[in-house]
């Protein structure tokens, strides 16, 4: 049975007439319009703040404060080795390819990407990341790949700079 838009209507009893307030005692909502007698709540705009407790110490001030928010925290995105199995053998895995694969979301807001050693890797990959766990680096190199740390400036040794001993 197909419904035609022109014949659709709400079920019987679903639509009620709007209750008009202050229209005589016979209406059931006359005189005070359901607001009771006098007082702040009977007045126009007389509800006050929803969290006001009448001068009692408010709940948010009664509860103890815990911890703090470190302004210098590093936001690290985590990628596991089992997630890298979707890349072809011999390919290079960069931050951009991780974002395209959906393994790292919102790369711009992150400080770093760290590869962890959960799972196994059965193919040689060259993985570029800001940090690697010990097991992740070990498993990548065991599979014949390379773990390249981003941002690690290679400092030449003292002898390479020509310092005499």
Backbone bond lengths (Angstrom), bond angles and torsions (degrees), N, CA, C in turn:
res aa  C-N    CA-C-N  psi(-1)  N-CA   C-N-CA  omega(-1)  CA-C   N-CA-C  phi
1 X - - - 1.458 - - 1.525 108.15 -
2 X 1.291 117.16 121.30 1.458 120.68 -179.52 1.523 109.62 -96.60
3 X 1.324 114.77 135.51 1.461 119.94 178.98 1.517 109.18 -90.17
4 X 1.304 116.30 133.82 1.457 121.59 177.39 1.527 107.08 -100.50
5 X 1.328 116.24 132.67 1.458 120.40 -175.59 1.522 113.13 -54.62
6 X 1.299 117.17 -33.49 1.463 120.43 -176.69 1.523 112.02 -69.78
7 X 1.332 117.87 -21.25 1.467 120.02 -176.65 1.530 112.82 -103.40
8 X 1.337 117.30 1.10 1.462 119.51 -179.90 1.519 110.52 -73.02
9 X 1.338 116.49 139.18 1.453 121.48 175.17 1.527 108.39 -153.92
10 X 1.344 117.42 153.56 1.464 119.57 -179.83 1.522 111.21 -67.87
11 X 1.330 117.53 154.81 1.464 119.75 -179.95 1.524 111.75 -65.03
12 X 1.315 116.06 158.52 1.455 122.17 -177.23 1.529 109.85 -62.59
13 X 1.318 117.50 130.17 1.456 122.94 179.59 1.523 114.08 91.08
14 X 1.325 117.30 -4.77 1.462 119.35 -178.42 1.523 111.88 -80.76
15 X 1.315 118.20 -28.97 1.456 121.90 -178.11 1.525 108.82 -107.20
16 X 1.339 115.35 121.06 1.461 119.97 -179.86 1.522 109.32 -111.88
17 X 1.321 116.53 156.32 1.453 120.97 175.67 1.525 109.05 -70.88
18 X 1.342 116.08 146.84 1.456 121.33 178.64 1.521 108.81 -66.68
19 X 1.345 116.90 136.14 1.453 121.69 -179.61 1.520 108.50 -81.50
20 X 1.339 117.80 115.58 1.459 121.88 -177.77 1.520 108.98 -91.03
21 X 1.325 115.34 125.73 1.455 121.17 -175.77 1.526 111.22 -92.71
22 X 1.336 115.45 150.74 1.462 121.07 173.74 1.510 113.90 69.16
23 X 1.306 117.86 34.17 1.465 120.82 -178.38 1.530 111.27 -117.59
24 X 1.334 116.33 44.86 1.460 121.04 175.61 1.517 112.09 96.26
25 X 1.346 114.88 152.60 1.465 120.13 -176.59 1.519 112.32 -65.55
26 X 1.285 118.13 -27.60 1.462 121.24 -179.09 1.519 112.81 -67.18
27 X 1.316 117.21 -20.38 1.463 119.82 -178.26 1.529 112.00 -77.06
28 X 1.343 116.84 -17.16 1.460 119.99 -177.82 1.515 112.67 92.15
29 X 1.314 117.29 -16.91 1.469 121.55 177.70 1.521 109.33 -131.32
30 X 1.329 116.88 42.52 1.451 120.25 179.84 1.518 111.26 -92.66
31 X 1.314 116.70 -172.41 1.461 126.21 178.43 1.521 112.58 51.69
32 X 1.350 120.57 -88.67 1.465 120.96 -175.66 1.525 112.24 -91.44
33 X 1.301 118.35 -0.63 1.467 124.04 174.20 1.527 113.66 57.92
34 X 1.342 116.89 33.25 1.457 119.54 176.46 1.510 114.12 84.12
35 X 1.358 117.54 6.82 1.465 119.76 -178.22 1.530 112.27 -96.04
36 X 1.316 118.02 4.43 1.460 119.40 -179.56 1.510 111.21 78.37
37 X 1.351 115.63 -156.04 1.453 119.51 -178.17 1.526 109.79 -84.92
38 X 1.344 116.67 -144.30 1.461 119.64 -176.39 1.527 111.30 -76.46
39 X 1.309 116.49 -173.79 1.453 120.36 177.47 1.518 112.05 117.37
40 X 1.337 115.00 171.48 1.463 120.26 -175.08 1.526 111.49 -58.94
41 X 1.314 116.64 -40.59 1.466 118.92 -174.59 1.522 112.92 -75.75
42 X 1.324 117.33 -12.57 1.455 119.78 176.05 1.517 111.08 -84.53
43 X 1.342 116.26 -16.03 1.459 120.56 -176.15 1.521 111.22 -82.53
44 X 1.309 114.28 165.15 1.460 120.52 176.75 1.523 109.61 -69.22
45 X 1.317 116.90 128.16 1.461 121.53 179.44 1.506 113.33 67.65
46 X 1.333 118.26 22.62 1.452 120.84 -172.95 1.509 115.11 -97.81
47 X 1.295 119.17 51.17 1.460 120.84 178.83 1.523 112.43 -105.68
48 X 1.310 119.57 -28.66 1.455 121.02 -178.44 1.518 111.72 76.55
49 X 1.331 115.10 -177.96 1.460 119.35 -178.46 1.529 109.97 -75.94
50 X 1.323 118.19 142.60 1.464 120.11 -176.87 1.530 113.50 -64.91
51 X 1.348 118.33 -26.58 1.461 119.75 -178.43 1.529 112.88 -99.02
52 X 1.331 117.87 8.31 1.465 120.51 -179.37 1.519 109.31 -78.27
53 X 1.339 116.97 130.46 1.460 121.56 -174.59 1.521 112.14 -111.67
54 X 1.333 116.97 27.98 1.455 120.65 175.47 1.511 114.23 74.83
55 X 1.299 118.50 26.17 1.456 121.58 179.91 1.518 113.04 96.05
56 X 1.330 116.74 -15.08 1.474 120.07 174.10 1.526 109.01 -64.84
57 X 1.329 116.53 151.64 1.468 120.48 179.89 1.533 108.63 -58.80
58 X 1.331 118.11 120.63 1.463 120.50 -174.77 1.527 112.88 -64.32
59 X 1.312 115.65 155.30 1.463 122.18 -176.13 1.521 111.74 -57.39
60 X 1.333 117.43 -42.97 1.468 119.30 -177.36 1.519 112.06 -66.88
61 X 1.333 118.16 -17.80 1.471 120.53 176.45 1.522 111.64 -97.09
62 X 1.340 117.27 -19.28 1.471 120.30 177.40 1.521 111.76 -77.35
63 X 1.332 116.86 -29.31 1.462 120.23 -177.06 1.524 110.21 -79.49
64 X 1.342 117.58 144.31 1.469 119.66 -179.46 1.517 111.85 -71.96
65 X 1.315 114.68 153.19 1.462 120.22 176.06 1.515 107.95 -86.93
66 X 1.321 117.09 142.42 1.454 120.77 -178.32 1.522 110.01 -131.92
67 X 1.321 116.98 135.22 1.453 122.30 171.12 1.514 113.41 68.35
68 X 1.317 114.02 -169.42 1.453 120.58 177.50 1.516 108.52 -154.87
69 X 1.320 116.38 169.63 1.456 122.16 -179.45 1.521 107.10 -108.88
70 X 1.323 115.92 114.20 1.458 120.93 -176.00 1.527 110.04 -74.47
71 X 1.338 118.74 115.79 1.465 119.70 -179.56 1.522 113.08 -71.69
72 X 1.333 117.22 -14.08 1.463 120.93 -177.65 1.527 112.60 -104.44
73 X 1.342 117.26 14.30 1.460 119.56 -176.48 1.526 110.96 -66.33
74 X 1.305 115.82 151.32 1.456 122.43 177.82 1.525 108.09 -101.02
75 X 1.306 116.58 127.77 1.453 121.92 178.16 1.523 107.74 -92.74
76 X 1.325 116.42 107.95 1.460 121.43 -172.98 1.522 109.67 -110.52
77 X 1.339 115.91 125.84 1.461 121.45 173.75 1.523 107.88 -87.20
78 X 1.332 116.89 137.37 1.461 121.73 -175.19 1.522 110.02 -109.41
79 X 1.345 115.59 133.38 1.465 122.35 174.99 1.522 106.93 -127.47
80 X 1.337 116.89 131.16 1.458 121.06 178.74 1.521 110.77 -96.16
81 X 1.340 116.02 159.24 1.467 120.81 -179.29 1.522 111.79 -61.74
82 X 1.339 117.18 -35.72 1.468 119.35 -179.65 1.531 111.18 -62.41
83 X 1.351 116.88 -25.49 1.465 120.30 177.99 1.525 111.83 -75.41
84 X 1.340 116.92 -24.08 1.465 120.60 -178.76 1.521 112.33 -79.35
85 X 1.337 117.87 -6.21 1.468 121.32 -178.52 1.529 111.91 -67.57
86 X 1.318 118.09 -15.17 1.471 120.39 -179.42 1.527 112.91 -77.55
87 X 1.331 117.66 -13.29 1.467 120.87 179.87 1.527 110.34 -86.64
88 X 1.332 115.65 147.13 1.467 121.38 -177.80 1.522 110.53 -69.32
89 X 1.338 115.51 152.20 1.461 120.94 179.93 1.526 109.80 -62.82
90 X 1.320 115.93 138.16 1.458 121.57 178.95 1.513 114.72 83.04
91 X 1.333 117.96 -1.23 1.465 119.71 -178.09 1.530 110.63 -84.14
92 X 1.327 114.53 163.34 1.458 121.54 178.31 1.521 108.61 -102.52
93 X 1.323 115.98 125.57 1.460 121.59 -178.87 1.528 107.92 -102.01
94 X 1.341 116.18 113.95 1.462 121.82 179.07 1.524 109.25 -113.70
95 X 1.323 116.10 178.15 1.463 120.00 178.28 1.524 111.00 -62.31
96 X 1.334 115.73 -36.50 1.466 119.88 -179.39 1.526 111.05 -66.90
97 X 1.345 117.37 -42.77 1.471 119.60 179.98 1.526 110.81 -68.39
98 X 1.328 117.27 -32.20 1.465 120.07 175.75 1.528 110.64 -65.67
99 X 1.334 116.60 -40.45 1.466 120.74 179.42 1.524 110.77 -67.95
100 X 1.346 117.29 -40.26 1.467 120.80 178.79 1.523 111.17 -64.31
101 X 1.340 116.73 -35.61 1.463 121.01 179.63 1.526 111.97 -77.84
102 X 1.340 117.23 -8.09 1.459 121.05 178.90 1.520 113.61 82.20
103 X 1.325 117.73 12.47 1.465 120.77 -179.90 1.524 111.92 -80.54
104 X 1.325 117.20 -26.62 1.460 121.97 177.82 1.518 107.29 -125.13
105 X 1.327 116.20 120.22 1.453 120.08 179.97 1.525 109.28 -100.25
106 X 1.314 117.01 148.90 1.467 123.70 177.87 1.523 111.68 49.40
107 X 1.309 115.55 60.82 1.461 121.28 -176.33 1.523 111.96 -62.34
108 X 1.329 117.14 -31.26 1.464 120.64 -175.55 1.523 111.35 -65.40
109 X 1.332 117.72 -34.95 1.453 120.40 -178.00 1.510 113.95 -83.50
110 X 1.315 117.79 -8.51 1.464 121.51 -177.30 1.519 111.03 -87.07
111 X 1.325 115.82 149.71 1.452 120.65 176.36 1.518 111.32 -87.87
112 X 1.346 116.39 -34.75 1.458 118.98 -174.87 1.522 110.87 -155.99
113 X 1.335 115.20 161.58 1.461 122.80 173.23 1.520 107.02 -121.09
114 X 1.341 116.07 126.97 1.461 120.83 179.99 1.517 109.15 -118.34
115 X 1.333 116.14 135.99 1.461 122.17 178.56 1.521 107.79 -99.22
116 X 1.348 115.73 125.35 1.459 121.59 179.13 1.524 110.07 -106.95
117 X 1.327 116.84 159.99 1.462 121.84 -171.56 1.506 115.76 -92.21
118 X 1.329 119.53 28.44 1.463 120.97 178.64 1.524 109.04 -79.37
119 X 1.321 116.61 123.30 1.461 121.62 -178.16 1.518 110.93 97.01
120 X 1.338 115.17 178.57 1.462 121.06 -179.18 1.516 110.03 -117.06
121 X 1.330 115.08 155.18 1.462 122.11 178.54 1.521 107.63 -121.95
122 X 1.345 116.67 124.41 1.467 120.50 -176.11 1.522 112.47 -111.82
123 X 1.317 117.88 13.49 1.463 121.10 -179.09 1.522 110.10 -139.84
124 X 1.324 114.99 153.82 1.465 120.51 -179.35 1.525 109.73 -81.11
125 X 1.327 116.25 119.85 1.461 122.16 178.85 1.525 109.06 -130.00
126 X 1.323 115.46 147.15 1.459 120.41 170.26 1.518 106.44 -100.66
127 X 1.333 116.01 110.28 1.463 121.25 -172.70 1.527 109.28 -108.06
128 X 1.339 115.87 125.04 1.466 122.47 176.27 1.526 108.08 -104.22
129 X 1.334 117.24 122.75 1.464 122.03 177.63 1.523 108.47 -153.67
130 X 1.330 115.73 167.67 1.461 120.20 -179.71 1.522 111.71 -76.45
131 X 1.353 116.88 -28.40 1.460 120.08 -178.69 1.521 109.88 -154.29
132 X 1.318 115.96 154.47 1.460 123.58 177.54 1.521 108.11 -133.76
133 X 1.340 116.30 142.34 1.460 118.21 170.96 1.525 107.52 -76.48
134 X 1.321 116.29 163.19 1.460 120.40 -178.29 1.516 112.59 -59.93
135 X 1.346 116.28 -44.33 1.468 119.70 -179.14 1.521 111.26 -68.82
136 X 1.334 117.45 -34.95 1.468 119.85 179.59 1.520 110.27 -65.09
137 X 1.318 117.16 -45.73 1.465 121.02 -179.89 1.528 110.23 -62.54
138 X 1.322 115.70 -42.00 1.464 121.58 -179.98 1.528 111.13 -62.10
139 X 1.344 117.43 -45.57 1.469 121.64 -178.00 1.527 111.56 -68.97
140 X 1.334 117.50 -36.94 1.470 120.80 179.04 1.524 109.67 -64.73
141 X 1.327 116.60 -45.49 1.464 120.28 -179.01 1.524 111.54 -70.85
142 X 1.333 117.61 -31.55 1.467 121.84 177.59 1.526 110.59 -66.75
143 X 1.349 116.56 -32.95 1.466 121.07 178.85 1.524 111.53 -79.90
144 X 1.331 117.52 -2.77 1.465 120.90 178.73 1.513 113.91 95.79
145 X 1.324 117.70 11.70 1.460 121.00 -178.94 1.515 112.14 -101.63
146 X 1.345 114.90 -171.62 1.455 121.31 -179.79 1.519 109.44 -129.31
147 X 1.337 115.62 140.59 1.457 121.77 174.83 1.523 107.56 -108.27
148 X 1.336 116.38 108.66 1.465 121.55 -176.52 1.526 108.75 -104.03
149 X 1.335 116.22 121.96 1.462 121.39 -179.83 1.524 108.91 -86.09
150 X 1.331 116.30 123.85 1.463 121.69 179.43 1.523 108.67 -78.98
151 X 1.319 116.46 137.00 1.457 121.39 175.18 1.506 114.59 83.36
152 X 1.337 117.86 2.55 1.466 119.97 176.98 1.522 107.65 -89.04
153 X 1.342 115.86 100.23 1.459 119.76 179.12 1.522 108.52 -70.34
154 X 1.316 115.62 129.50 1.460 119.63 179.20 1.520 108.24 -81.27
155 X 1.317 115.85 113.10 1.461 120.13 179.65 1.519 108.42 -89.66
156 X 1.320 117.24 124.32 1.461 119.16 179.69 1.524 110.65 -66.48
157 X 1.315 115.74 149.70 1.463 120.19 -178.45 1.527 109.95 -70.04
158 X 1.314 116.24 166.25 1.465 121.57 -177.04 1.521 111.24 -65.68
159 X 1.339 117.73 -35.47 1.468 120.03 -178.99 1.518 110.97 -71.61
160 X 1.324 117.17 -30.46 1.462 119.69 179.24 1.522 110.81 -70.03
161 X 1.337 117.07 -25.92 1.456 120.48 179.79 1.518 112.17 -82.70
162 X 1.335 117.11 -4.72 1.460 120.16 177.17 1.510 114.21 91.31
163 X 1.329 116.99 18.79 1.463 119.14 178.56 1.521 109.07 -76.67
164 X 1.279 116.44 136.30 1.470 120.40 -179.44 1.516 109.94 -90.63
165 X 1.323 115.04 149.21 1.460 119.53 -179.66 1.501 112.09 -102.30
